[in-house]
């Protein structure tokens, strides 16, 4: 390593020092370095080395800067390294006339010098002439002060750099991008809600607006609208992501955007479908454990009281739950006994639903999966409709079900459901409990036979769902392998994946075999996972967090009768299982956990996407009406604000 004896800068070799001195110390007296420095040279040595450099004949001069070389080869090498974008001119040595400036004639007959200028420090600034004859410098990545801000003039000489500054509403911080402003807000203003950013232009809009050559604004022109709902996006990719999450059953029609006249334009894009299926359905952008870490908002007394009151509201009375459980056990025994008398098939049942996994908020709803002892196979190879498959009879001929089977031995779900519902009607007419049962009229597409059972005098009738199904042994190959770290017993996960069910839920997709498609159900796995959710010991709050969300939904259903019909506890389970996967490892205030769970739920409702926990690339919200999701989103935001509350008293 060599050191300059004038300014003491380090260079790798003598050549570097010579070039440095020729540029930086032209007017410096020789031997300016202190003699006390152990690396300084003597005046004579400096004069010798520096003098030799000055006496060399640098007769070849670059036409684009002040660089001189001894040979034309050296000049060509310099030109190839420094002036790559220009054509190498004929060299001019110092013995010729003054260097010539190349001129270029533009389309209007105006002559102007070719853009090649050099400032005193050697920086090159290209000059570019616009269509109006105005010359302006091409945007440089670094200005004189070393700033990396690009300054881009428009066709009228304006500069867009100032128009694209985003200003924080809580301090004087400005940012070149909205993303930069969001990062600043998340680091500095953690207790506040991120507002719409305001730029420093005259309108104060937080959206980047880039005027074109005619003074127009492209932001409004490029607003992409979804053809299937009222969703809009600033980018085509944003529209693709929305379509892939919400409208998977429909082909992407191409982006549709509004232009300045209000008309629309659209183009087909075959990429959208593959993006929708493989890339778009993912977990929340920031996992729950990370959200909890960065949540620095104060835990208030009001929020703690709010959560405590909700916990009391969720608790079931042991007396009520015991009475309801005994009544349902008696009803189930009588019902199944009579069903096996009437039918020649052997029937079984499975208790599903949140009463059995200890997350029911009130003992007024029970679910029973009822299936016959017959062998069927599911055509999982046909993946044309995710979650819906054809079912084939494998057992030897079953005369009782002949009317439900096609010539190819496929079982028609609608015919099977109709036959089993008729059996249920006959059973309820026979059993003693049937006198206290009222059959509820439900949608034709519902897979459940629903009754109101007045089991306990003076108490609310119990809502009982009897769901005809087929039990499928083994874990379906289309489902994800379960590996929840929040369950400490391996046997629970193993038993959860021993079987699944097929239910008579009508496929909402337009499919040629729509009348043969059954819905794949994971009721048993859902029950076992939820029942043992607190088994890992890291928290006893998981099941309560799920019950709180169910309570919010139930309260909204009471407040808005008939407005929330499609969003069910099934959707909540798919959401909450993902939250369990990312549960905080360290003990954390329950208020903080609950409000960040609500943040994720609001995000899913706004994006109209909650991924299925068991099936890859399946969105459980895709067929729920937009108005229902918007109503739920507003309700969850109100609950979230209540968990923020006011500043905690000391």
C-alpha positions as CSV (number, residue, x, y, z in Angstrom):
1,X,0.0,0.0,0.0
2,X,1.4,3.4,-1.1
3,X,0.6,6.7,0.6
4,X,0.5,10.2,-1.0
5,X,3.0,12.4,0.7
6,X,0.9,15.5,0.2
7,X,-2.6,14.4,1.4
8,X,-1.6,11.0,2.8
9,X,-4.3,9.1,0.9
10,X,-3.6,5.3,0.3
11,X,-3.2,3.8,-3.1
12,X,-2.2,0.3,-4.2
13,X,0.8,1.3,-6.4
14,X,2.9,4.1,-7.8
15,X,0.8,4.5,-10.9
16,X,-2.3,5.3,-8.7
17,X,-0.3,8.0,-6.8
18,X,1.0,9.5,-10.0
19,X,-2.5,9.8,-11.5
20,X,-3.9,11.1,-8.2
21,X,-1.2,13.9,-8.0
22,X,-1.7,14.9,-11.6
23,X,-5.3,15.6,-10.9
24,X,-5.5,16.6,-7.3
25,X,-2.2,18.3,-6.6
26,X,-1.5,20.2,-9.8
27,X,-0.9,23.5,-8.0
28,X,0.5,22.0,-4.7
29,X,4.1,22.8,-3.8
30,X,6.3,19.7,-4.1
31,X,7.2,18.0,-0.8
32,X,4.2,19.5,1.0
33,X,4.0,16.6,3.4
34,X,5.4,16.7,6.9
35,X,8.8,15.3,7.4
36,X,7.6,13.8,10.7
37,X,5.4,11.3,8.9
38,X,7.2,8.0,8.6
39,X,5.7,7.4,5.2
40,X,6.7,10.8,3.7
41,X,9.3,11.0,1.0
42,X,12.1,13.6,0.6
43,X,11.5,16.6,-1.5
44,X,14.1,15.4,-4.0
45,X,12.4,12.0,-4.4
46,X,9.0,13.6,-4.9
47,X,10.4,16.1,-7.5
48,X,12.0,13.2,-9.3
49,X,8.9,11.1,-9.5
50,X,6.4,13.9,-10.0
51,X,8.7,15.7,-12.4
52,X,9.1,12.6,-14.7
53,X,5.3,12.4,-14.8
54,X,4.9,16.0,-15.9
55,X,7.6,15.9,-18.6
56,X,5.8,13.1,-20.5
57,X,4.2,14.0,-23.8
58,X,0.4,13.5,-23.5
59,X,-0.4,14.5,-27.0
60,X,-3.7,12.6,-27.5
61,X,-6.7,14.4,-26.1
62,X,-10.1,12.9,-25.5
63,X,-12.9,14.8,-27.2
64,X,-15.4,14.1,-24.5
65,X,-13.3,15.1,-21.4
66,X,-9.9,16.5,-20.5
67,X,-8.2,13.2,-20.5
68,X,-4.8,13.0,-22.3
69,X,-2.7,10.0,-23.2
70,X,0.7,9.3,-24.7
71,X,-0.7,6.9,-27.3
72,X,-3.8,6.5,-29.3
73,X,-4.2,3.0,-27.9
74,X,-4.4,4.5,-24.4
75,X,-7.0,6.9,-25.6
76,X,-9.1,4.1,-27.1
77,X,-8.9,2.2,-23.9
78,X,-10.0,5.3,-21.9
79,X,-12.9,5.9,-24.4
80,X,-14.1,2.3,-24.2
81,X,-14.2,2.4,-20.4
82,X,-15.5,5.9,-19.7
83,X,-17.5,6.8,-22.8
84,X,-19.2,3.5,-23.7
85,X,-22.3,5.1,-25.1
86,X,-20.6,7.2,-27.8
87,X,-18.8,6.5,-31.0
88,X,-15.0,6.7,-30.9
89,X,-14.0,9.8,-32.9
90,X,-10.8,10.5,-34.7
91,X,-8.2,11.5,-32.2
92,X,-6.8,15.0,-32.1
93,X,-3.2,15.5,-30.7
94,X,-2.0,18.8,-29.2
95,X,0.0,19.7,-32.3
96,X,-3.2,20.1,-34.4
97,X,-5.6,22.9,-34.3
98,X,-8.1,23.4,-31.5
99,X,-10.4,20.6,-30.8
100,X,-13.5,20.5,-32.8
101,X,-17.0,20.4,-31.3
102,X,-19.3,18.0,-33.1
103,X,-22.6,19.5,-34.0
104,X,-25.9,17.7,-34.8
105,X,-28.8,19.0,-36.8
106,X,-32.2,18.3,-35.4
107,X,-35.5,17.8,-37.2
108,X,-36.2,21.6,-37.2
109,X,-32.9,22.6,-38.7
110,X,-31.5,23.8,-35.4
111,X,-27.8,23.1,-34.8
112,X,-26.8,22.2,-31.3
113,X,-23.6,20.7,-29.8
114,X,-23.5,17.0,-29.3
115,X,-24.0,16.2,-25.6
116,X,-20.5,15.9,-24.2
117,X,-19.5,18.3,-21.5
118,X,-17.2,17.9,-18.5
119,X,-17.2,19.8,-15.2
120,X,-14.1,20.6,-13.2
121,X,-14.3,17.4,-11.2
122,X,-14.5,15.2,-14.2
123,X,-18.2,14.3,-13.9
124,X,-20.0,14.0,-17.3
125,X,-23.5,15.4,-17.8
126,X,-25.4,14.5,-21.0
127,X,-27.4,17.3,-22.6
128,X,-30.6,16.2,-24.3
129,X,-32.8,18.5,-26.4
130,X,-36.5,18.0,-26.3
131,X,-39.1,18.4,-29.0
132,X,-39.5,22.2,-28.2
133,X,-35.9,23.1,-28.6
134,X,-35.1,23.2,-24.8
135,X,-31.8,21.7,-23.7
136,X,-31.8,20.1,-20.3
137,X,-29.4,17.6,-18.6
138,X,-30.2,13.9,-18.6
139,X,-31.1,12.7,-15.1
140,X,-27.9,11.8,-13.2
141,X,-27.9,9.1,-10.6
142,X,-25.6,11.3,-8.4
143,X,-25.6,15.1,-8.0
144,X,-22.7,17.3,-6.8
145,X,-23.4,16.5,-3.2
146,X,-23.6,12.8,-3.7
147,X,-27.4,12.7,-3.6
148,X,-28.9,9.6,-5.2
149,X,-32.2,11.4,-6.1
150,X,-33.0,11.4,-9.8
151,X,-34.4,14.6,-11.2
152,X,-36.6,13.9,-14.2
153,X,-37.8,17.0,-16.2
154,X,-40.9,16.6,-18.3
155,X,-41.5,17.8,-21.8
156,X,-42.2,21.4,-20.5
157,X,-39.1,21.7,-18.4
158,X,-40.8,20.8,-15.1
159,X,-39.2,18.6,-12.5
160,X,-41.1,15.6,-11.1
161,X,-38.8,14.9,-8.2
162,X,-40.7,17.3,-5.9
163,X,-44.1,16.0,-7.0
164,X,-43.1,12.5,-5.9
165,X,-42.3,13.3,-2.3
166,X,-44.5,11.6,0.3
167,X,-44.9,13.6,3.5
168,X,-45.6,12.1,7.0
169,X,-48.6,13.5,8.7
170,X,-47.1,13.2,12.2
171,X,-43.7,14.8,11.5
172,X,-41.6,16.5,8.8
173,X,-40.3,13.3,7.3
174,X,-40.6,13.0,3.5
175,X,-40.0,10.0,1.3
176,X,-39.5,9.3,-2.4
177,X,-41.9,6.3,-2.2
178,X,-45.1,5.5,-0.2
179,X,-43.4,2.2,0.9
180,X,-40.6,4.3,2.5
181,X,-43.2,6.4,4.3
182,X,-44.9,3.2,5.6
183,X,-41.6,1.9,6.9
184,X,-40.9,5.2,8.6
185,X,-44.4,5.2,10.2
186,X,-44.0,1.6,11.4
187,X,-40.7,2.5,13.2
188,X,-41.4,5.9,14.5
189,X,-45.2,6.3,15.0
190,X,-46.1,2.8,16.3
191,X,-49.1,3.8,18.4
192,X,-51.0,5.5,15.6
193,X,-53.0,4.3,12.6
194,X,-51.3,4.7,9.3
195,X,-53.1,7.5,7.4
196,X,-53.3,8.1,3.7
197,X,-50.0,9.7,2.8
198,X,-49.9,13.2,1.5
199,X,-47.4,14.3,-1.2
200,X,-45.9,17.7,-1.4
201,X,-47.7,18.6,-4.6
202,X,-50.4,21.2,-4.7
203,X,-53.3,18.7,-4.4
204,X,-51.8,17.1,-1.3
205,X,-52.6,13.7,-2.8
206,X,-50.7,10.7,-1.4
207,X,-50.8,9.0,-4.8
208,X,-47.9,9.5,-7.2
209,X,-49.1,11.5,-10.1
210,X,-46.8,11.8,-13.1
211,X,-48.0,14.4,-15.6
212,X,-47.6,13.5,-19.3
213,X,-46.5,15.8,-22.1
214,X,-50.0,17.3,-22.2
215,X,-50.4,18.0,-18.5
216,X,-52.7,15.0,-17.9
217,X,-52.5,12.6,-15.0
218,X,-52.0,8.9,-15.7
219,X,-53.0,7.7,-12.2
220,X,-56.7,7.8,-12.9
221,X,-56.3,6.4,-16.4
222,X,-54.6,3.3,-15.1
223,X,-57.1,2.3,-12.4
224,X,-57.8,-1.4,-13.1
225,X,-61.4,-2.6,-12.3
226,X,-62.4,-6.2,-11.6
227,X,-65.2,-7.4,-13.9
228,X,-66.8,-9.6,-11.3
229,X,-67.0,-7.2,-8.3
230,X,-66.3,-3.6,-7.4
231,X,-62.6,-4.1,-6.6
232,X,-60.1,-1.6,-8.2
233,X,-56.3,-1.8,-8.3
234,X,-53.6,0.7,-9.3
235,X,-51.7,-2.1,-11.1
236,X,-52.6,-5.0,-13.3
237,X,-50.7,-7.4,-11.1
238,X,-52.7,-6.2,-8.1
239,X,-55.9,-7.1,-10.1
240,X,-54.4,-10.5,-11.0
241,X,-53.7,-11.2,-7.3
242,X,-57.3,-10.2,-6.4
243,X,-58.7,-12.4,-9.1
244,X,-56.6,-15.4,-8.1
245,X,-57.7,-15.1,-4.5
246,X,-61.4,-14.3,-4.9
247,X,-62.6,-15.5,-8.3
248,X,-60.8,-18.8,-8.8
249,X,-63.7,-20.3,-10.5
250,X,-63.7,-17.8,-13.3
251,X,-61.2,-17.3,-16.1
252,X,-59.2,-14.1,-15.9
253,X,-60.7,-11.9,-18.5
254,X,-57.7,-9.7,-18.9
255,X,-57.2,-6.4,-17.1
256,X,-60.1,-3.9,-17.4
257,X,-59.3,-0.3,-16.7
258,X,-61.0,3.0,-17.0
259,X,-59.5,5.6,-19.3
260,X,-60.1,9.3,-19.3
261,X,-63.3,9.1,-21.3
262,X,-64.8,6.5,-18.9
263,X,-64.7,3.7,-21.4
264,X,-63.0,0.4,-20.6
265,X,-60.3,-1.6,-22.3
266,X,-59.3,-5.2,-21.7
267,X,-56.7,-7.7,-22.8
268,X,-56.5,-11.4,-22.2
269,X,-53.6,-12.7,-20.1
270,X,-53.1,-16.5,-19.9
271,X,-50.6,-16.0,-17.1
272,X,-53.3,-14.9,-14.6
273,X,-54.7,-18.4,-14.1
274,X,-51.4,-20.0,-13.2
275,X,-50.6,-17.1,-10.9
276,X,-53.9,-17.5,-9.2
277,X,-53.4,-21.2,-8.5
278,X,-49.8,-21.4,-7.6
279,X,-48.6,-18.1,-6.2
280,X,-51.3,-16.1,-4.7
281,X,-52.9,-18.0,-1.8
282,X,-50.4,-17.6,1.0
283,X,-50.3,-16.9,4.7
284,X,-50.5,-13.4,6.0
285,X,-47.5,-11.2,4.9
286,X,-46.4,-10.8,8.6
287,X,-46.9,-13.9,10.8
288,X,-48.6,-13.5,14.2
289,X,-45.5,-13.9,16.3
290,X,-43.8,-11.1,14.4
291,X,-46.8,-8.9,14.6
292,X,-46.9,-9.3,18.3
293,X,-43.2,-8.4,18.7
294,X,-43.6,-5.1,16.8
295,X,-46.9,-4.1,18.5
296,X,-45.8,-1.4,20.9
297,X,-49.2,0.0,21.5
298,X,-50.2,0.4,25.2
299,X,-52.3,-2.3,26.8
300,X,-55.1,-0.3,28.5
301,X,-57.4,-1.1,31.4
302,X,-60.4,-0.7,29.1
303,X,-59.0,-3.4,26.7
304,X,-58.2,-5.8,29.6
305,X,-61.7,-5.3,31.0
306,X,-63.2,-5.8,27.5
307,X,-61.5,-9.1,27.0
308,X,-62.3,-10.3,30.5
309,X,-66.0,-9.5,30.0
310,X,-66.0,-11.4,26.7
311,X,-64.4,-14.4,28.4
312,X,-67.2,-14.5,31.0
313,X,-69.7,-14.2,28.1
314,X,-68.2,-17.2,26.3
315,X,-68.2,-19.5,29.3
316,X,-71.0,-22.1,29.4
317,X,-72.7,-22.9,32.6
318,X,-71.8,-26.5,33.6
319,X,-75.4,-27.1,34.6
320,X,-76.7,-26.0,31.2
321,X,-74.0,-27.8,29.2
322,X,-74.5,-31.0,31.2
323,X,-78.3,-30.9,30.7
324,X,-77.9,-30.3,27.0
325,X,-75.3,-33.1,26.7
326,X,-77.6,-35.6,28.4
327,X,-80.6,-34.7,26.3
328,X,-78.6,-35.0,23.1
329,X,-77.1,-38.3,24.1
330,X,-80.6,-39.7,24.7
331,X,-81.8,-38.3,21.4
332,X,-78.9,-39.7,19.4
333,X,-79.3,-43.2,20.9
334,X,-83.0,-43.3,20.1
335,X,-82.5,-41.8,16.6
336,X,-79.7,-44.2,15.6
337,X,-81.5,-47.3,17.0
338,X,-84.7,-46.5,15.0
339,X,-82.7,-45.6,11.9
340,X,-81.0,-49.1,12.0
341,X,-84.5,-50.7,12.3
342,X,-86.0,-48.9,9.3
343,X,-82.9,-49.3,7.0
344,X,-81.3,-52.5,6.0
345,X,-77.9,-50.8,6.1
346,X,-75.8,-50.4,9.2
347,X,-75.5,-46.7,10.2
348,X,-73.0,-44.9,12.4
349,X,-72.6,-41.4,13.6
350,X,-69.7,-39.1,14.5
351,X,-70.1,-36.1,16.9
352,X,-68.6,-33.1,15.2
353,X,-69.1,-29.4,16.0
354,X,-67.7,-27.0,18.6
355,X,-69.6,-28.4,21.5
356,X,-67.4,-31.5,21.5
357,X,-64.1,-29.6,21.1
358,X,-65.0,-27.4,24.1
359,X,-65.3,-24.1,22.1
360,X,-69.1,-23.8,22.0
361,X,-70.2,-20.5,23.6
362,X,-73.7,-21.8,24.4
363,X,-75.1,-25.3,24.5
364,X,-77.7,-24.7,21.8
365,X,-76.1,-26.3,18.7
366,X,-75.0,-29.8,17.9
367,X,-73.7,-31.4,14.7
368,X,-73.9,-35.2,13.9
369,X,-72.2,-36.8,10.8
370,X,-74.3,-39.9,9.9
371,X,-72.9,-42.5,7.5
372,X,-73.7,-46.1,6.4
373,X,-71.3,-49.0,6.5
374,X,-70.5,-49.2,2.8
375,X,-67.3,-49.0,0.9
376,X,-66.8,-46.2,-1.6
377,X,-63.8,-44.7,-3.4
378,X,-63.1,-41.1,-4.3
379,X,-61.7,-40.0,-7.7
380,X,-58.9,-37.8,-6.4
381,X,-57.2,-38.0,-9.8
382,X,-59.8,-35.6,-11.2
383,X,-58.5,-32.2,-9.9
384,X,-60.7,-30.0,-12.2
385,X,-62.6,-28.6,-9.2
386,X,-60.6,-28.2,-6.0
387,X,-62.3,-29.8,-3.0
388,X,-65.1,-31.5,-5.0
389,X,-64.8,-35.1,-6.3
390,X,-66.8,-37.9,-7.7
391,X,-67.6,-40.9,-5.5
392,X,-67.9,-44.5,-6.7
393,X,-69.6,-47.4,-5.0
394,X,-67.1,-50.2,-4.2
395,X,-69.3,-52.5,-2.0
396,X,-71.3,-55.3,-3.7
397,X,-74.7,-54.3,-4.8
398,X,-76.7,-52.4,-2.2
399,X,-80.4,-52.6,-3.3
400,X,-81.4,-49.8,-0.9
401,X,-79.1,-47.3,-2.7
402,X,-79.8,-48.5,-6.3
403,X,-81.8,-45.3,-6.9
404,X,-78.8,-43.1,-6.1
405,X,-76.1,-44.9,-8.2
406,X,-75.5,-44.4,-11.9
407,X,-74.7,-47.1,-14.5
408,X,-71.0,-46.4,-13.9
409,X,-71.5,-46.9,-10.2
410,X,-71.1,-43.2,-9.4
411,X,-73.2,-42.0,-6.5
412,X,-75.3,-38.9,-7.1
413,X,-75.1,-36.7,-4.0
414,X,-78.5,-35.1,-4.5
415,X,-80.3,-38.4,-4.8
416,X,-78.4,-39.8,-1.8
417,X,-79.3,-36.8,0.3
418,X,-83.0,-37.0,-0.7
419,X,-83.2,-40.7,0.2
420,X,-81.5,-40.2,3.6
421,X,-83.6,-37.2,4.4
422,X,-86.7,-39.4,3.8
423,X,-85.3,-41.9,6.3
424,X,-84.8,-39.1,8.8
425,X,-88.4,-38.1,8.4
426,X,-89.6,-41.6,9.2
427,X,-87.3,-41.9,12.2
428,X,-88.6,-38.7,13.8
429,X,-92.1,-39.9,13.4
430,X,-91.3,-43.1,15.3
431,X,-89.2,-42.0,18.3
432,X,-90.6,-40.4,21.4
433,X,-88.3,-37.3,21.2
434,X,-89.7,-36.6,17.7
435,X,-92.7,-34.9,19.3
436,X,-90.4,-32.2,20.6
437,X,-88.7,-31.7,17.2
438,X,-89.5,-29.1,14.6
439,X,-88.0,-29.5,11.1
440,X,-86.4,-26.3,9.9
441,X,-86.7,-25.3,6.3
442,X,-83.2,-24.7,4.9
443,X,-81.7,-23.9,1.5
444,X,-81.9,-26.8,-1.0
445,X,-78.1,-26.6,-1.3
446,X,-77.5,-27.2,2.4
447,X,-76.0,-30.6,3.2
448,X,-77.6,-30.8,6.6
449,X,-81.1,-31.9,7.8
450,X,-81.7,-29.3,10.5
451,X,-84.1,-29.6,13.4
452,X,-85.0,-27.6,16.5
453,X,-85.1,-29.9,19.5
454,X,-86.9,-28.5,22.6
455,X,-85.1,-30.8,24.9
456,X,-85.2,-28.8,28.1
457,X,-88.4,-27.0,29.2
458,X,-88.0,-23.3,29.6
459,X,-84.7,-23.3,27.6
460,X,-83.9,-22.3,24.1
461,X,-84.4,-25.1,21.5
462,X,-81.2,-27.0,20.5
463,X,-80.2,-26.5,16.9
464,X,-79.3,-30.0,15.6
465,X,-77.6,-30.6,12.2
466,X,-77.9,-34.2,10.9
467,X,-75.4,-34.4,8.0
468,X,-75.5,-37.5,5.7
469,X,-72.0,-38.4,4.5
470,X,-69.6,-41.2,3.6
471,X,-66.6,-42.0,5.7
472,X,-63.3,-42.2,3.7
473,X,-60.6,-44.2,5.3
474,X,-57.1,-42.7,5.1
475,X,-55.9,-39.2,4.4
476,X,-56.7,-37.8,1.0
477,X,-53.7,-37.4,-1.3
478,X,-54.9,-33.9,-2.3
479,X,-54.7,-32.6,1.3
480,X,-51.7,-31.1,3.1
481,X,-49.8,-33.3,5.6
482,X,-50.6,-32.0,9.1
483,X,-47.7,-31.1,11.3
484,X,-49.0,-28.6,14.0
485,X,-46.2,-27.8,16.5
486,X,-48.9,-26.5,18.9
487,X,-50.1,-30.0,19.6
488,X,-47.9,-32.0,21.9
489,X,-49.4,-35.4,21.3
490,X,-48.3,-37.2,18.1
491,X,-51.2,-39.6,18.4
492,X,-53.7,-36.8,18.1
493,X,-52.3,-35.7,14.7
494,X,-52.0,-39.4,13.6
495,X,-55.6,-40.1,14.5
496,X,-56.8,-36.9,12.8
497,X,-55.3,-38.1,9.5
498,X,-56.8,-41.5,9.7
499,X,-60.0,-40.6,7.8
500,X,-62.1,-37.8,6.2
501,X,-65.7,-37.4,5.0
502,X,-67.5,-36.7,1.8
503,X,-70.7,-34.6,2.1
504,X,-73.6,-33.7,-0.2
505,X,-72.7,-30.0,-0.7
506,X,-73.5,-28.7,-4.2
507,X,-70.6,-27.6,-6.2
508,X,-70.9,-23.9,-7.0
509,X,-68.7,-24.2,-10.1
510,X,-69.9,-24.7,-13.6
511,X,-68.7,-28.3,-14.3
512,X,-70.1,-30.9,-16.7
513,X,-70.3,-33.5,-13.9
514,X,-71.7,-31.1,-11.4
515,X,-74.5,-33.5,-10.4
516,X,-71.8,-36.1,-9.4
517,X,-69.5,-33.9,-7.3
518,X,-69.2,-34.3,-3.5
519,X,-67.5,-31.9,-1.1
520,X,-64.5,-33.1,0.8
521,X,-64.8,-32.5,4.6
522,X,-62.3,-32.6,7.4
523,X,-64.8,-32.4,10.3
524,X,-63.0,-35.0,12.4
525,X,-59.6,-33.5,11.9
526,X,-60.9,-30.0,12.8
527,X,-62.5,-31.3,16.0
528,X,-59.3,-33.1,17.1
529,X,-57.0,-30.2,16.4
530,X,-59.2,-27.7,18.1
531,X,-59.8,-30.0,21.1
532,X,-56.1,-30.3,21.8
533,X,-55.1,-26.7,20.7
534,X,-53.8,-25.8,24.2
535,X,-51.9,-29.1,24.8
536,X,-48.4,-27.7,23.9
537,X,-48.3,-25.7,27.2
538,X,-47.0,-22.5,25.6
539,X,-50.4,-20.8,26.0
540,X,-53.9,-21.6,27.3
541,X,-55.4,-18.8,25.3
542,X,-55.6,-20.4,21.8
543,X,-59.1,-21.8,22.2
544,X,-60.3,-18.6,23.9
545,X,-59.0,-16.6,21.0
546,X,-61.2,-18.7,18.7
547,X,-64.2,-18.4,20.9
548,X,-63.9,-14.6,21.0
549,X,-64.1,-14.4,17.2
550,X,-67.1,-16.7,17.2
551,X,-68.7,-14.4,19.8
552,X,-68.1,-11.4,17.6
553,X,-69.7,-13.1,14.7
554,X,-72.7,-14.3,16.8
555,X,-73.3,-10.8,18.1
556,X,-73.2,-9.4,14.6
557,X,-75.7,-12.0,13.4
558,X,-78.0,-10.9,16.2
559,X,-77.5,-7.2,15.3
560,X,-78.0,-7.7,11.6
561,X,-80.5,-10.6,11.1
562,X,-80.2,-12.3,7.8
563,X,-77.2,-10.3,6.7
564,X,-74.5,-12.9,7.6
565,X,-75.4,-16.4,6.3
566,X,-72.4,-17.8,4.4
567,X,-69.6,-17.0,6.8
568,X,-69.5,-19.8,9.4
569,X,-67.4,-21.3,12.1
570,X,-65.8,-23.4,9.4
571,X,-64.2,-20.3,7.9
572,X,-63.0,-19.1,11.3
573,X,-61.3,-22.5,11.9
574,X,-59.4,-22.4,8.7
575,X,-58.2,-18.9,9.7
576,X,-57.4,-19.6,13.3
577,X,-55.4,-22.8,12.6
578,X,-52.9,-20.7,10.6
579,X,-52.6,-18.3,13.5
580,X,-51.9,-21.2,15.8
581,X,-49.0,-22.2,13.5
582,X,-47.4,-18.8,14.2
583,X,-48.3,-18.4,17.8
584,X,-45.9,-16.3,19.9
585,X,-43.3,-18.5,21.7
586,X,-42.9,-16.2,24.7
587,X,-45.6,-15.3,27.2
588,X,-47.5,-12.4,25.8
589,X,-50.4,-10.2,27.0
590,X,-53.6,-11.7,25.7
591,X,-54.9,-8.3,24.6
592,X,-51.9,-7.9,22.3
593,X,-52.4,-11.4,20.8
594,X,-56.2,-10.9,20.2
595,X,-55.9,-7.5,18.6
596,X,-53.2,-8.8,16.2
597,X,-55.4,-11.8,15.3
598,X,-58.1,-9.4,14.5
599,X,-55.7,-7.4,12.3
600,X,-55.0,-10.6,10.3
601,X,-58.7,-11.4,10.1
602,X,-59.5,-7.9,8.8
603,X,-56.7,-8.2,6.3
604,X,-58.2,-11.5,5.0
605,X,-61.7,-10.0,4.8
606,X,-60.5,-7.0,2.9
607,X,-58.6,-9.2,0.5
608,X,-61.5,-11.6,0.4
609,X,-59.2,-14.5,1.0
610,X,-58.7,-17.0,3.8
611,X,-56.7,-20.0,2.7
612,X,-58.0,-23.5,3.5
613,X,-55.8,-25.0,6.2
614,X,-56.2,-28.5,4.7
615,X,-56.2,-27.9,0.9
616,X,-53.6,-26.0,-1.0
617,X,-54.8,-23.0,-3.0
618,X,-58.4,-23.1,-1.8
619,X,-60.0,-19.9,-0.7
620,X,-62.8,-20.5,1.8
621,X,-64.2,-17.0,1.2
622,X,-64.5,-17.2,-2.6
623,X,-68.3,-17.7,-2.7
624,X,-69.3,-15.4,0.2
625,X,-71.0,-12.2,-1.0
626,X,-69.0,-9.0,-1.0
627,X,-71.6,-7.1,1.1
628,X,-71.4,-9.8,3.8
629,X,-67.6,-9.6,3.9
630,X,-67.7,-5.8,4.0
631,X,-70.1,-5.9,7.0
632,X,-67.9,-8.4,8.8
633,X,-64.9,-6.3,8.1
634,X,-66.5,-3.2,9.7
635,X,-67.5,-5.2,12.7
636,X,-64.0,-6.6,13.2
637,X,-62.5,-3.1,12.9
638,X,-64.8,-1.9,15.7
639,X,-63.7,-4.8,17.9
640,X,-60.1,-4.1,17.2
641,X,-60.5,-0.4,18.2
642,X,-62.1,-1.5,21.5
643,X,-59.0,-3.5,22.3
644,X,-56.8,-0.4,21.8
645,X,-58.8,1.8,24.2
646,X,-57.4,4.8,26.0
647,X,-54.1,5.1,27.8
648,X,-53.7,2.8,30.7
649,X,-54.1,4.5,34.1
650,X,-51.3,4.3,36.6
